[in-house]
Amino acid sequence: MRKYLIAITAAMSLLSASAEVTYKYDESTKTLTFSGDGEMNVYTTDIFGDTYINPEWSNLKDEVENVVVNEGVTNIGKHAFMSFSKLKDVKIASTVEIIDFAAFEGCTSLAEITLPEGLKEFGEEAFYECSSLTSISIPEKVTYLPKSIFQSCKSLKNIDLGNVRNFGEAVFKYCGFETFVIPEGTKTLSENMFFSCRNIKKLDIPASVDTIESGAFYYCELDTIKFLGETFPQLTGFNNFTMNKEEGDVVISINCNAYTEEAIEAIKSHGGSYDTKIIPAWPYGTDVYSTSNAYGPLTITPVDCDKNLYKISVDLWTSSYQVTWGGTYVVPEEDKNKPEIIVDLSSPATVIAQIDYVQGGGSSIPTINFSVTKTGMGDVDVEVVEKTSTSHTYKLTATPEEGYEFLYWETYNEGILTEEQAKNPELTLTITATEYIQAFFTQSSYCGKDGGENIAWSIKNDTLYLTGEGEMEDYSLFEVAPYSWSLDDFQYVKVGEGITTLGDMAFVFMDNIKKIYLPSTLSVIGSYAFTECDELENVYFSGITPPSFEQLEDVFAKSTEDADDVTIVVPCDALDAYKEVLTDMKVICGNSAVDDVDADEIVVVAADGRISVDRYDFRIYDVLGCDVTSSNGSLTSGVYIVKCDGQTQKVVVR
C-alpha cells in the first residue's frame, strides 16, 4: 500500500526550483490555476529513509473542482492532483509535454479531459482509478502508454490510441471497454493488459503481435478471440487465457496457416480451459458443431489453407453411437456416416455432426477409438503395433522434457493397466473398445532456485526430506512444487541444514502435513509458504535468529477459522526474539536438540537400517517426533530416538 504524506500549509503560492511557476486558488470558483514558465515543482520529504511526493497545494484536494494550467508550463508533476476527488474540469495548455507519475490518480469525479497536441509522455499510473473517466484521445506524439496508466478506470469505454503501439503492464486493467481495437503495428500484448476487462466480448489480434505476456486476458469474459497473423505469437508466463466466463464457450480462431498443434497446446498450457474452442479461421458465417455430447473431441484440422479444405473428425465414445453429417454443407452420400470427412469452406456453411444412439451398437461403424493426452512438460510417441476388427495394439513412449520426469499413465477405464504398467514410461497397450489415456509428467527430484540441483527432495517413512544448500525454487498456483503430486505419501517435512530459503508457496494447500522441522541456516521464508496447511500442528525452528518472512500475515493462514492454530516451537534462548516477530502466533520453548536427550543405557545396536533393543516394548521416533517403529529395518541414515522403560537414548543409523 502506498504511503502518502499530505502537508497542510497556509501558503497559497509556490515557486518552482527556477521560481518560474506559481499557483493560486480561487475559493469562490473552486479553481486552482498554474501560471509561469517551465516545470511544475514537486516537493519530496524524507521520513525514516522513505521519500514521499508532497505537492504544497495538496491540502486543497477536498475542495478543488477545476484546474487550469496556463501557457508556458511544460509539465504536470508527480502526484500533482492525486486524490483530488472533486476535480471535474481540467484545462491544459499546449506547452505541456509531460503528465507525470500518478498526476491524476484517484480523481474519481473526472469524467473527461482534453490532452494538448504537444504532449509527448505519460508517467506510470497517470490516470489510475479515475473511475468516472469515459473517453480519452491520446495525442499523436505519444507512442507509449506506461504501466497502470488507466488501471481501474471502470467507466472508460472509448479510447483513441493515436500512434501508441507499445504498452506497459496492466495498462487497461479493470477498464470498462465494450469494444477495443488493437492497432496494427503492436508487437506485444503486455502483462495483465486487459486484466478483468469484463465488458469486451471480441478481440482481433493483428498480424504484427508476436508476443502475449502473462495474464493478458486474465479474468476477461471474451466470446471470441481471432488471431489474424500467419504465425502464432509467443506466449510467456502463465494465465494468458485464463478467463471468467460462466456461460458459453470461448472461441479462439487462428489464421489457417498458424493453426498448428503447437499453437493449440500453447493456448491450453497458458490458461485455456477445457471448454475453450480452438478452431482455424474461416469465412464469416461458417459454423461447425455437434448435436450431442456422446462423443470425444470434435477436431478440425486444416488440410489445404489456400483451397479452404478442412478435415472434421468426431471421436465417438462407444459403438452405440453413430454420426450423420448434415447442415447447409452438402456431404457426399458415401461420406454421410463416416466419423471423418473433408469439407471445402471456400463459401460459408454450417456443418452439423448429428449424433444418434444405435440400439445394440452400430456394427457398420468403427468400434475402437484411441486418443492420448498429456499433462506436464513432455512428449508422447504413439506407434501402431497391430489393428484387427476386434482389438488395437499401441506402443506408447513418454519422454519428459529437461528438468521433468515421467510420473504415470492414467486411463479412462479402471483396471486397464496394472500398477507396474501405469508407472512404466514405455507401454504396450491392447484395447478392445474406445479408450483414452493420459501421460502425467512432473518436475524432477530437484527443487533448487531456477530448477537448480542444489536442493533435492525425497519421501521416506511418511516424511518429506529436503536436502542440499542455498535457495529453494519459488512456486505458484500454476507451477506447483514437484513433491505436491506425492502429497498423500507424507505427513512430516524435514528441511536439512544448509538450506537458506524456502520458496514462495513451497507447501501451500498441503493439508496432510502435521509437523515441519526447519534448520538453523534458514534465513528467508517465502510468501504463502504454509498457507492453508489445515492439519499443520507444529513448526520447529532451530535457528537462534528468526528468519525473515516475505508475507508474514498469510504464511501460516488456514482456510477456516475453526482450524487449530499452528504452534511455533523454538530454541529456549531465542524465545523472546521469535515472539517479537511472530506477535500473533503461539510461540513456545521446547525443541531440544538430539544431543540433549537422556542417554541412560538401553542396549541398542543400529545396523543395516535396523535398531535392535533388548526389551520387548519400545518405540522409535525420528527427530520430528514422528513414530517410525513400524519402519524399523528400512530406516534411512540419520539420528533417531529410542524410548523404552521410561528411558530415552539417541541412536545413529549409518
Secondary structure, 3 states (H helix, E strand, C coil): CCCCCCCCCCCCCCCCCCCCEEEEEECCCCEEEEEECEECCCCEEEECCEEEECCHHHHHCCCCCEEEECCCEEEECCCCCCCCCCCCEEEECCCCCEECCCCCCCCCCCCCCCCCCCCCEECCCCCCCCCCCCEEECCCCCCEECCCCCCCCCCCCEEECCCCCEECCCCCCCCCCCCCCCCCCCCEECCCCCCCCCCCCEEEECCCCCEECCCCCCCCCCCEEEECCCCCCEECCCCCCCCCCCCCCCEEEECHHHCCHHHHHHHHHCCCCCCCEEEECCCCCCEEEECCCCEEEEEEEEEECCCCEEEEEEEECCCCEEEEEEECCCCCHHHCCCCEEEEECCCCCEEEEEEEECCCCCCCCCCCCEEEEEECCEEEEEEEEEECCCCEEEEEEEEECCCEEEEEEEECCCCCCCHHHHCCCEEEEEECCCEEEEEEEEECCECEHHHCCCEEEEEECCEEEEEECEEECCCCCCCCCHHHHHHHHCCEEEECCCEEEECCCCCCCCCCCCEEEECCCCCEECCCCCCCCCCCCEEEECCCCCCEECCHHHHCCCCCCCCCCCEEEECHHHHHHHHHHCCCCEEEECCCCHHHCCCCCCCEEEECCEEEECCCCCEEEECCCCECHHHCCCCCCEEEEEEECCEEEEEEEC
